[in-house]
Amino acid sequence: MSHYYINDSKLDHEVKSYETKINNIDFTFFTDRGVFSKDKLDFGSRVLLETVILKDSQKTVIDMGCGYGAIGLCLAKMYSDKHVYLYDVNERAVEMAIKNQKENEIDNVSIETSQLFDNVKIKADVVVTNPPIRAGKQIVFNLYDEAYSNLNKGGVLYAVIQKKQGAPSSVAHLEEIFHNCTVLEKKNGYWILFAQK
């Protein structure tokens, strides 16, 4: 069985698209078989995007585990003065993110394949993530650890996670690393977590 958080080149392609409005901005997203939430923008990502507020001083943003790019591309379109870096281990998802960048005419982004932060060469002011819960808690916690290492001093992490899929343990782990963690929003079982370095 294939999973969105691995790279599976054997899967047949089934490219399709959908249209959505996020924070009053229209988007068209192309998706493919083997990527996360291929039929529509998932609820958690939408709540995350409705919660994140970037400051003028925050110039570099990483979307870790970007999938086909919905979170990172939306933030790039909302904040044209930022540069958003999108990374995913799934090459097919990265291909779709590049396609979606062109489709939505977004220039202030860089999109690359990376196993968590392995290929990340920059320090960021903000990391946003809808982490790959089904990859297991250890991968998610590694993502948090590596996000901390790749943030500038004063940098922040936003993450969305369902309560039933481990939000309380994520809060505890983030408090361990960052020495702080705030739950900014709770909606339909989804928690938006915020931590500052």
C-alpha positions, 0 to 999 in steps of 0.5 A: 500500500502506498502512503502520501509521506513516502516516495512511490514512483510505481503508482499510476497517475491520476492528475485532477484539479479543484478550485477553492477560496482561502482567506478570500483568495481564489486558487486552483490546485492540481493533485495526483494519486498518492498525495495527501488530501487530493480531492479538496483542501483538508480542514486542518490546513484551512484552519491553519491558514486562517490562524497564521498571521505573519509579521513584517519582520518575518521574511522567510517561511518554511512549509515542511511536508508541503504536499501539493503546496496548498499551505505554502503557496497560499501564504506566499500569495497572501504575503508577497513580501515573504519568501516561502520554501516548500519541502516534501519527501514525496516527489510526486507532491513536489511536482504538483506543488511546482505545477500549482505555483505556475498555475497560481502565478506565484513567484516568491517561493522555492520548492524542493524534495527533502526528507524533513530538513535534510536538504534545507539550507536556510534558517527561517523566521517561520515554519508551518506544518501540517505534519505527516501524522500517519508516518508515526509520532517519531517522524512528527517529533523529529520534524519539530526538533529539526524545525527548532534547529532551522529557526532563527532566534525568535522564530516561530512554529505553527502546526496543525494536529487533531486532538485524537491524533496526538495534539496533547503529546505534541504540545508536551514535546514542543514545550520540551524543545521550545520551552513554550507552546500555545494552542491558538485555535481549537476547531472540530477537534483540530488544534493549531499549535504555536511555539517560539524559539 
